[in-house]
Amino acid sequence: MTEQTKQAVPMKERTDHTLLEVTGLGKHFSLGTGPTTHAIGDVSLSVADGEFVAIVGPSGCGKTTLLRCLSGLLRPDQGQVRYAGEPVNRVPGDLAIVFQEYNRSLFPWLTVRRNVEFGLTDLPRAVRRERAREALERVRLEGFADHFPWQLSGGMQQRVAIARAIALHPRVLLMDEPFASVDAQTRTALEEMTASISAALGLTTLLITHDIDEAIFMADRVVVLSARPSRVVAELQVDISRPRDELAVKALPEFSELRRRIHDLIGASPAAEA
Ligand SMILES: Nc1ncnc2c1ncn2[C@@H]1O[C@H](COP(=O)(O)OP(=O)(O)OP(=O)(O)O)[C@@H](O)[C@H]1O
């Protein structure tokens, strides 16, 4: 792939400084006396400060496991994760995670505002309020602060989860299949909104997804994993300027070419039994 069009990203400061680095990462799971699952074989990758990277791969290849190791939620068996040059042993304070299952990550007994303020208990009340207001405005839910999550649609609940993540003022945002549980139309809107929030806030973003189109539309670079035990089979730069309009982007020949290449790479690496 050619050199990336970095100059077309006006709001987001991109640097070539590595922020997240994974070297020779491997992970097995064993359940009691049962068979061992070799989830991650040998994965090395790096994410630059301000970069948006998507990770795709066959079902069960260890994408979630990789994200959990990257965030410090899970300890790898081999290799190392470094964040800002330091080994990661627990979740860094300026790293936020958005999971697929918004209905399990939001507290139904708290209002939307209180859910968004949830990780900010160390801050004074007025600061918490302001952070929640700002974050809800970013996800265009400012009118729903006093609702409860169960009064909102699935897409709106996932926007609350995104607001809660950005209210932390993170430097890094990790997302694990964040839009997999919403309908196709809502998904497109959420992809556009999240990509523009990431750019506007200059976040370093890592997205795990099954959806090749979503990966290309949102990311600066797509990392393709093999079937389990996974390794990196390709890293493809997305040379499409921002801001991106989903319909226009999907009509571009370079989009179709990337989609075909990634599809072939994943097809050549069939899914392991998950
Ligand atoms: N805590 C665990 N204990 C035992 N096995 C696990 C555990 N977590 C994951 N695995 C196994 O490791 C493999 C990789 O799982 P993981 O969820 O990381 O893959 P994935 O690529 O995210 O899957 P999918 O594409 O289906 O979401 C699977 O075979 C899974 O069953």
The ligand as an ORCA input file, in Angstrom:
! r2SCAN-3c Opt
* xyz 0 1
  N     -11.441    -17.609     29.441
  C     -11.310    -18.569     28.520
  N     -11.169    -19.854     28.898
  C     -11.007    -20.828     27.984
  N     -10.971    -20.617     26.654
  C     -11.110    -19.366     26.224
  C     -11.285    -18.275     27.133
  N     -11.390    -17.120     26.406
  C     -11.297    -17.485     25.113
  N     -11.126    -18.815     24.993
  C     -10.965    -19.566     23.740
  O      -9.913    -18.949     23.002
  C     -10.253    -18.909     21.619
  C     -10.229    -17.457     21.145
  O     -11.344    -16.779     21.725
  P     -11.647    -15.254     21.451
  O     -12.968    -14.936     22.065
  O     -10.483    -14.433     21.841
  O     -11.753    -15.244     19.844
  P     -12.427    -14.161     18.888
  O     -11.585    -14.102     17.672
  O     -12.665    -12.900     19.625
  O     -13.809    -14.901     18.603
  P     -15.094    -14.337     17.825
  O     -14.606    -13.935     16.469
  O     -16.000    -15.523     17.738
  O     -15.641    -13.214     18.626
  C     -11.594    -19.596     21.481
  O     -11.386    -20.923     21.110
  C     -12.194    -19.492     22.874
  O     -13.072    -20.563     23.136
*
